[in-house]
Amino acid sequence: MLSKGIGTMAARSLSTVHVPAFKPKWVFSPLSFCSSESKPRKLVLYSKPGCCLCDGLKEKLHAAFSLSGPDPLHDVVLQVRDITSNPEWEKAYQYEIPVLAKVLSDGSEEILPRLSPRLGVELVHKKIAAAFKQ
């Protein structure tokens, strides 16, 4: 009689076990660790072909984006715009290039102060990080 009671108890306990049909999957985005913002930060570099100052700034910006530190810039997207492809840009920036602008959340642009070609990558990194904090 005791063995029959244990068998019935075992059957009852097995019948109440609930196994979920699926396991939740965790999806991690590498950019989510780079910034507290949901959208990547954007910069626009107004340039033109053959502009050595523009090419130098572009190289320094890419190097600055790859630096690690307290204010990482890994999520910054750089868009290079050729002013010769748009008459409005050419008229506005033909004597000023390279011109660097920060894209604001509403899509408008804020022109950043000119970065000296003599600045090192670390200082470019600091200045860009400071611009995004404002």
Order of alpha helices (4+ residues) and beta strands (2+ residues): alpha-beta-alpha-beta-alpha-beta-beta-alpha
